[in-house]
Structures are given as structure tokens and as C-alpha cells.
């Protein structure tokens, strides 16, 4: 397994104390080193900006480039741009596309994150861009085209990815904390896509307090059946570690056991799989999770070193209510 990493990814730097800061990558790379991962420096593609422009609104891309040229600015209260942001974002796109072209299974340890960025920045009804600048996962899926799936396991719904793929017959699956309880407030089960994309947008919202037991059920009963029926030729995983019980910004209760179960299920398809870093703000979880992921891919090691978390009865009841909605909406298009 290759790990695409460059110091350029750390040049996206905040003007003030911010949870999405360059040091996140220091902990990710500690995990890579501990697991014996092979680090690969990505090369900037000549067409990186063409790919960004082809996915996002031209005026928005031009706006971000002007902010990069200015050296330091805020897009909104959550999201910043620095002098190094544009190079970091273009190199992240280059890394994902390289891994897709080579049909690799790889981790792209890049910043800035992207899954909240829509066509013109702020997506759908979200109040901010949620730390995201360009949507690397969606750009990769649009570049890869037919047969590419995106699986988003960040705790927050990937509203930008949904917006950009909503009318495309590219499968997008998101597991996330229920939008009634967390930013960005989108990702309900009845958001299933439209036009050519009808049925290809699958939202699996989870109630606060969801533990590994229920998350594993969601993987077995919805995520894996959808992936097997779609039969992707490549999978892009928007990998956010912020659904972990120790993350400070959300309220799901997964351990690394739940994460590794989901990642193992995706890898069981035996397709090219690109893991793309999104959220995750507990630095120790970033380190230990990355270490576990690299070992899982390299040697099939399933050693989360954390005990399974179980959901309280009231959470389990709410989960079943939500899953009835999920099955009712997606069951029109898939066998569940």
C-alpha cells in the first residue's frame, strides 16, 4: 500500500488556532511509520487545475486562487485559505488521480479536506464550507467516471460530494451522524439523487451515541449490499476519523474496531481503493487509526486495540426507525 504524502500538504495553514491544522498530518505520518507504510511523494499533474475547474464553478475557483495570492484570508468563519492552500489542493487532486490511473490501493494523506465543498463552495443549505476548499473525492470520481464509487465515513455528511454527484450515475454512500443533530444539516434518507443519478445517492444517518454494534449492522445490511450490486471498478473512501468516540467535534461512539470493520468490508471487494483523509481531530486517534489501516491493507491485520462499543437501548430503537426510512427509500433501487 502506498501512502501519498508531501510537506506541501502542510502549507495549507490557518491564520489562527483551528482544529483542522497542519499538525494533523504529523500524527497521520507517525501512524504510517509505525506500521511500516511505503511513503510516495505525489507529482503535480499539469492538468490538475483543469480537473478542478471541470468540477467546480469557474468563478469560485478563480476566487480561491485570488485568496491564495493574497496570502491569508477567510472564506467563512470555519474555512480559511493561506498562501500554500492552492498548491496543497492541486497536489491532493494529483495524488488521487495518480492512484486511480495506476489502479492502486493507497492512502492519500492530504489537506485541505474537501467533502463539504460543492460546485461553488458552500453546498446545499450548509452555513459554512466546514474547513473544505475543493472537493478532491468528487473530482476524483468525476475523473474516473463510470464504475467509480465514493464511500464517505466521516461523521459529517458530505454535502458537497452529494451536490456534485447528485445527477450522476456514480454511487455515493455516506454514513454520518443524523443531520438533525449535526452540521451540515443534510443527508436524509430521502435524498436519493435525481435524473441519471436517481438511486445512486445513499444516505445512512446515525443517531448520536451509535456504537460499533449498530455501525457494523449498517455496513452489513446497507453499505456492503449496495457496493456489491454496483460492483465498482474503483472506490474512493472519504475517510474521516471524527466518528470515533474520542473525537471532540461530534457525538458518535465508534471505536477503531467499527472503523476497521467498515474498511475491511470495502477492501473485501478487491477493487482499487483510495483512502482520502477528510476529518478527524483527536490527534491520537489519527495516529492509531492510520497505523491500523496501513497494517490492514498491507497484511490483513485486524488489530484495532480497542474494545467494541455498544449502543444504549434508546439509540438502538432510534437506529431501527431510521433504517426503516433508509430501506424504504433505497429499496426502490437496490435489494436490501
C-alpha positions as CSV (number, residue, x, y, z in Angstrom):
1,X,0.0,0.0,0.0
2,X,1.4,3.4,-1.0
3,X,0.9,6.4,1.2
4,X,0.9,9.6,-0.8
5,X,2.3,12.4,1.3
6,X,4.1,15.7,0.7
7,X,5.2,18.5,3.1
8,X,3.3,20.7,0.6
9,X,0.0,19.5,2.2
10,X,1.1,21.2,5.5
11,X,1.4,24.6,3.7
12,X,-2.4,25.0,4.0
13,X,-2.0,26.8,7.3
14,X,-4.6,28.6,9.5
15,X,-4.3,32.2,10.5
16,X,-5.4,31.4,14.0
17,X,-5.9,28.3,16.3
18,X,-8.0,25.9,14.3
19,X,-8.9,22.2,14.7
20,X,-8.0,21.5,11.0
21,X,-4.3,22.4,11.3
22,X,-1.2,21.1,9.6
23,X,-0.1,19.1,12.7
24,X,-2.9,16.6,11.9
25,X,-0.6,15.2,9.2
26,X,2.3,14.8,11.7
27,X,0.1,12.3,13.6
28,X,-1.1,10.6,10.5
29,X,2.5,10.1,9.3
30,X,3.6,8.8,12.8
31,X,1.0,6.0,12.3
32,X,2.3,5.3,8.8
33,X,5.9,5.0,10.0
34,X,4.8,2.8,13.0
35,X,3.0,0.5,10.5
36,X,5.9,0.3,8.1
37,X,4.0,2.0,5.3
38,X,5.6,2.9,2.0
39,X,5.6,6.7,1.5
40,X,5.4,8.1,-2.0
41,X,5.8,11.8,-3.0
42,X,3.0,12.7,-5.4
43,X,3.8,14.6,-8.5
44,X,1.9,17.7,-9.5
45,X,-0.1,17.0,-12.7
46,X,-0.1,19.5,-15.5
47,X,-3.8,19.1,-15.7
48,X,-4.6,19.4,-12.0
49,X,-6.2,22.8,-12.3
50,X,-8.1,21.8,-15.4
51,X,-9.6,19.0,-13.4
52,X,-10.5,21.3,-10.5
53,X,-12.1,23.8,-13.0
54,X,-14.1,21.0,-14.7
55,X,-15.7,20.0,-11.4
56,X,-16.2,23.4,-9.7
57,X,-17.7,26.7,-10.8
58,X,-15.1,28.7,-12.6
59,X,-15.8,31.9,-10.6
60,X,-15.4,30.0,-7.3
61,X,-12.0,28.5,-8.4
62,X,-10.8,31.9,-9.5
63,X,-11.9,33.4,-6.2
64,X,-9.9,30.8,-4.2
65,X,-6.8,31.4,-6.4
66,X,-7.1,35.1,-5.7
67,X,-7.2,34.4,-1.9
68,X,-4.1,32.2,-2.2
69,X,-2.4,35.0,-4.0
70,X,-3.4,37.4,-1.2
71,X,-1.6,35.2,1.3
72,X,-4.1,34.7,4.0
73,X,-7.9,35.0,4.1
74,X,-11.1,33.5,5.5
75,X,-13.8,32.2,3.2
76,X,-16.2,32.0,6.2
77,X,-16.0,31.6,9.9
78,X,-14.9,27.9,9.6
79,X,-12.9,27.9,6.4
80,X,-9.6,29.6,5.6
81,X,-7.2,29.9,2.7
82,X,-3.4,30.6,3.0
83,X,-0.7,31.2,0.5
84,X,0.0,27.4,0.3
85,X,-3.6,26.3,0.0
86,X,-3.8,26.2,-3.8
87,X,-0.6,24.2,-4.2
88,X,-1.7,21.7,-1.5
89,X,-5.2,21.3,-3.0
90,X,-3.9,20.8,-6.6
91,X,-1.3,18.3,-5.3
92,X,-4.1,16.4,-3.5
93,X,-6.1,16.1,-6.7
94,X,-2.9,14.9,-8.5
95,X,-2.3,12.2,-5.9
96,X,-5.9,10.8,-6.1
97,X,-5.8,10.8,-9.9
98,X,-2.4,9.1,-10.0
99,X,-3.7,6.4,-7.7
100,X,-6.8,5.9,-9.8
101,X,-4.7,5.8,-13.1
102,X,-2.4,3.1,-11.6
103,X,-5.4,1.2,-10.0
104,X,-3.7,1.2,-6.7
105,X,-5.0,0.8,-3.2
106,X,-3.5,3.8,-1.4
107,X,-3.9,6.3,1.4
108,X,-3.8,10.0,0.3
109,X,-2.7,11.8,3.4
110,X,-3.6,15.3,2.1
111,X,-5.1,18.5,3.2
112,X,-7.2,20.6,2.9
113,X,-10.2,18.3,3.3
114,X,-12.9,18.6,0.7
115,X,-16.2,16.7,1.1
116,X,-18.2,19.8,2.2
117,X,-17.2,21.9,-0.8
118,X,-19.8,22.0,-3.6
119,X,-19.8,23.4,-7.1
120,X,-19.4,27.0,-5.8
121,X,-18.0,26.4,-2.3
122,X,-20.8,26.4,0.2
123,X,-23.0,23.4,-0.6
124,X,-26.8,22.9,-0.3
125,X,-28.1,24.5,2.9
126,X,-24.9,24.4,4.9
127,X,-24.0,27.6,6.8
128,X,-20.3,27.3,6.0
129,X,-17.8,25.2,3.9
130,X,-16.8,23.3,7.0
131,X,-13.0,23.6,6.6
132,X,-13.2,22.4,2.9
133,X,-11.9,24.2,-0.2
134,X,-12.0,21.9,-3.3
135,X,-13.8,18.5,-3.3
136,X,-11.0,16.1,-4.0
137,X,-13.2,13.0,-3.7
138,X,-15.8,14.3,-6.1
139,X,-13.1,15.5,-8.6
140,X,-11.5,12.0,-8.5
141,X,-14.9,10.3,-9.0
142,X,-15.7,12.6,-12.0
143,X,-12.3,12.0,-13.4
144,X,-12.6,8.2,-13.0
145,X,-16.1,8.2,-14.5
146,X,-18.2,5.1,-14.9
147,X,-17.9,2.5,-12.2
148,X,-16.3,4.7,-9.5
149,X,-18.0,4.7,-6.1
150,X,-17.4,7.1,-3.2
151,X,-17.9,5.9,0.3
152,X,-17.9,8.7,3.0
153,X,-17.4,7.6,6.5
154,X,-16.7,11.0,8.0
155,X,-19.1,11.8,10.9
156,X,-20.4,14.8,8.9
157,X,-22.5,14.3,5.8
158,X,-20.5,15.0,2.6
159,X,-22.9,17.6,1.4
160,X,-20.5,18.9,-1.2
161,X,-19.9,15.5,-2.7
162,X,-23.7,14.8,-2.7
163,X,-24.3,18.1,-4.6
164,X,-21.6,17.4,-7.2
165,X,-22.6,13.8,-7.9
166,X,-26.4,14.0,-7.3
167,X,-27.3,13.8,-11.0
168,X,-24.5,11.3,-11.9
169,X,-24.8,7.6,-12.0
170,X,-21.8,7.3,-9.7
171,X,-22.6,5.6,-6.4
172,X,-22.2,7.8,-3.4
173,X,-22.8,6.3,0.1
174,X,-22.5,8.3,3.3
175,X,-22.7,7.2,6.9
176,X,-22.9,10.1,9.2
177,X,-24.4,11.5,12.4
178,X,-28.0,12.4,11.9
179,X,-28.3,15.8,10.2
180,X,-30.9,17.0,12.7
181,X,-28.2,16.8,15.3
182,X,-25.0,18.0,13.5
183,X,-23.6,20.2,10.8
184,X,-24.2,20.5,7.8
185,X,-27.9,19.5,8.3
186,X,-28.2,17.5,5.2
187,X,-28.0,13.8,4.4
188,X,-31.5,12.5,5.0
189,X,-32.6,9.1,3.6
190,X,-35.0,10.5,1.0
191,X,-32.1,12.4,-0.7
192,X,-31.5,9.6,-3.3
193,X,-30.3,11.5,-6.4
194,X,-32.1,12.9,-9.4
195,X,-32.0,12.4,-13.2
196,X,-29.4,9.9,-14.2
197,X,-28.3,9.9,-10.6
198,X,-31.6,8.8,-9.1
199,X,-31.0,5.9,-6.7
200,X,-27.2,6.4,-6.7
201,X,-27.2,8.7,-3.6
202,X,-27.4,6.7,-0.4
203,X,-27.5,8.4,3.0
204,X,-27.3,6.4,6.2
205,X,-27.8,8.9,9.1
206,X,-27.0,7.5,12.5
207,X,-28.3,8.8,15.9
208,X,-25.9,10.3,18.4
209,X,-24.4,7.6,20.6
210,X,-24.3,5.0,17.9
211,X,-21.6,2.4,18.7
212,X,-19.8,-0.3,16.8
213,X,-22.6,-2.8,17.2
214,X,-25.1,-0.7,15.1
215,X,-22.5,0.6,12.7
216,X,-21.4,-2.9,11.8
217,X,-25.1,-3.7,11.1
218,X,-25.3,-0.7,8.8
219,X,-22.3,-1.9,6.9
220,X,-23.6,-5.4,6.6
221,X,-27.2,-4.5,5.8
222,X,-26.8,-1.5,3.5
223,X,-23.3,-0.4,2.6
224,X,-21.9,-3.7,1.5
225,X,-25.0,-4.9,-0.4
226,X,-25.0,-1.6,-2.3
227,X,-21.4,-1.9,-3.2
228,X,-21.7,-5.5,-4.3
229,X,-24.6,-4.7,-6.5
230,X,-23.0,-1.6,-8.0
231,X,-19.7,-3.6,-8.5
232,X,-17.4,-0.6,-8.7
233,X,-14.1,-0.8,-10.6
234,X,-12.6,1.7,-8.0
235,X,-13.7,3.1,-4.6
236,X,-12.7,6.4,-3.2
237,X,-13.2,6.5,0.6
238,X,-13.7,9.9,2.2
239,X,-12.0,8.9,5.5
240,X,-12.9,11.0,8.5
241,X,-11.8,9.7,11.9
242,X,-14.2,12.0,13.6
243,X,-16.9,9.4,14.2
244,X,-14.6,8.0,16.9
245,X,-15.9,8.1,20.4
246,X,-12.9,10.3,21.4
247,X,-13.3,13.0,18.7
248,X,-14.2,16.4,20.2
249,X,-16.4,17.7,17.4
250,X,-19.3,15.1,17.2
251,X,-21.3,12.5,19.1
252,X,-21.0,9.1,17.5
253,X,-19.3,6.4,19.6
254,X,-17.3,4.2,17.3
255,X,-14.0,2.6,18.3
256,X,-11.3,1.6,15.8
257,X,-13.0,-1.8,15.7
258,X,-16.0,-0.3,14.0
259,X,-13.8,1.6,11.6
260,X,-11.7,-1.4,10.7
261,X,-14.8,-3.5,10.1
262,X,-16.0,-0.9,7.6
263,X,-12.7,-0.6,5.9
264,X,-12.3,-4.4,5.7
265,X,-15.7,-4.7,4.1
266,X,-14.7,-2.2,1.4
267,X,-11.4,-3.9,0.8
268,X,-13.2,-7.3,0.6
269,X,-14.5,-6.1,-2.8
270,X,-10.9,-6.5,-4.0
271,X,-11.0,-3.3,-6.1
272,X,-8.6,-0.4,-6.3
273,X,-9.4,1.7,-3.2
274,X,-8.1,5.2,-2.5
275,X,-8.5,6.3,1.2
276,X,-8.6,10.1,1.2
277,X,-8.2,11.9,4.5
278,X,-11.1,14.2,5.5
279,X,-11.9,14.9,9.1
280,X,-10.7,13.7,12.5
281,X,-9.5,16.0,15.2
282,X,-8.2,13.8,18.0
283,X,-4.6,13.5,17.2
284,X,-4.0,10.2,18.9
285,X,-7.0,8.6,17.0
286,X,-5.5,9.9,13.8
287,X,-2.2,8.2,14.6
288,X,-3.6,4.9,15.8
289,X,-6.3,4.7,13.1
290,X,-3.8,5.3,10.4
291,X,-1.4,2.7,11.8
292,X,-4.3,0.2,11.9
293,X,-5.4,1.0,8.4
294,X,-1.9,0.6,6.9
295,X,-1.5,-2.8,8.7
296,X,-4.9,-3.9,7.5
297,X,-4.2,-3.1,3.8
298,X,-0.6,-4.4,3.9
299,X,-1.0,-7.6,5.8
300,X,-4.7,-8.1,6.6
301,X,-4.1,-7.4,10.3
302,X,-7.3,-6.7,12.2
303,X,-5.9,-5.4,15.5
304,X,-7.9,-2.3,16.5
305,X,-6.5,-2.5,20.0
306,X,-9.8,-1.1,21.3
307,X,-12.9,-3.0,22.6
308,X,-16.2,-2.8,20.8
309,X,-18.6,-0.1,21.8
310,X,-22.2,-0.9,22.2
311,X,-25.2,1.4,21.8
312,X,-27.7,2.2,24.6
313,X,-31.2,0.8,24.1
314,X,-32.8,4.2,23.2
315,X,-30.2,4.7,20.5
316,X,-30.8,1.2,19.1
317,X,-34.6,2.0,18.9
318,X,-33.9,5.2,17.1
319,X,-31.5,3.5,14.8
320,X,-34.1,0.9,13.7
321,X,-36.6,3.7,13.0
322,X,-34.1,5.5,10.8
323,X,-33.1,2.2,9.0
324,X,-36.7,1.7,8.0
325,X,-36.6,5.0,6.2
326,X,-33.3,4.1,4.6
327,X,-34.7,0.7,3.3
328,X,-37.9,2.3,2.2
329,X,-36.1,4.9,0.1
330,X,-33.2,2.8,-1.3
331,X,-35.3,-0.4,-1.6
332,X,-36.8,1.1,-4.8
333,X,-33.4,0.8,-6.5
334,X,-31.4,-1.9,-4.7
335,X,-32.0,-5.2,-3.0
336,X,-31.8,-4.6,0.7
